[in-house]
Amino acid sequence: MDIAHEGVVSGGEECVFITEHYPLYSAGKSFKETDFVATPVVQIYYPQRGGRVTVHSPGQLVIYPIINLRARNITISAYIRLLEGWILDVLSVFGIYHAQARSEVGVWVNEEKLGFIGVQVRNGITSHGLCLNISNDLSLFEAIIPCGLNNVKVTSMEKILGRRVALADVAKAFVDTNSRILR
């Protein structure tokens, strides 16, 4: 992603990476040791993104838009709202219409967090972005205070819908609804 980032810094095309990670805890710049309430059961990764700690694992999509906020005249807070809106667009494709963005960054359904956002901006160019729980192992969240928010429960699309959801279908929905990001 660093190569893609440098390419955009040099005037190259913006892009979006859609991926799935092996199990890990992702601890952003605001991370505190007290964000762990139990011994971590998988590797901890320390990216230079904003936010506190979250989980990345199989069954969850992680999206890394590499875009030029300066050229688009978009503030970081507006960009975060764009990412939340993108998640809401994708969820509506699957019939999840009662999701919402709130004052806390991310996307929520019935007081449970479903979509997570942590961005990094260098030279006006974004990296890192968002993740969406689809069918991942939610028990990994039990070792942390997700995003530094006490008493937050997390959920997944599978749990909300009561059925398995294919990652490929959700990835396609992100591509099909990307007009908020790459327009």
HUVENMO-V127050 format. One line per field, one symbol per residue. ss: DSSP state (A for helix, B for strand, O for the rest). phi: phi as a letter, one per 30 degrees, with the letter a starting at -180 (. if undefined). burial: b if it has 24 or more other C-alpha atoms within 12 Angstrom, else e. A space follows every 10 residues. Layout:
BEGIN
ss: ???
phi: ???
burial: ???
END
This chain:
BEGIN
ss: OAAAAAAAAO OOOOBBBBBO OOOBBBBOOO OOAAABOOOO OOBBBOOOOO OOBBBBOOOB BBBBBBOBAA AAOOOAAAAA AAAAAAAAAA AAAOOOOOOB BOOOOOBBBO OBBBBBBBBB BBOOBBBBBB BBBOOOOAAA AAABOAAAOO OOBBOOAAAA AOOOOOAAAA AAAAAAOAAA OOO
phi: .ddddddded jdddabccbb cddacccddc ebeddccbde cbecccdccd jccbcbaejb ccccdcbcdd dchcdddddd dddedddddd ddecicccda cbdddkbbbh icdcbbbacb bbhicdailb bbdcbddddd dddbcehicd hdccbbdedd diadbdeddd ddddddcddd ccc
burial: eeebbeebbe eeebbbbbbb eebbbbbbee beeebbeeeb eeebeebbbb bbbbbbbbbb bbbbbbbbbe eeeeebeebb bbbbbbbbbb beebebeebb beebbbbbbe ebbbbbbbbb beebbbbbbb bbbbbbbbeb bbbbbbbbbe eebbbbbbeb eeeebebeeb bebbbebbeb bee
END
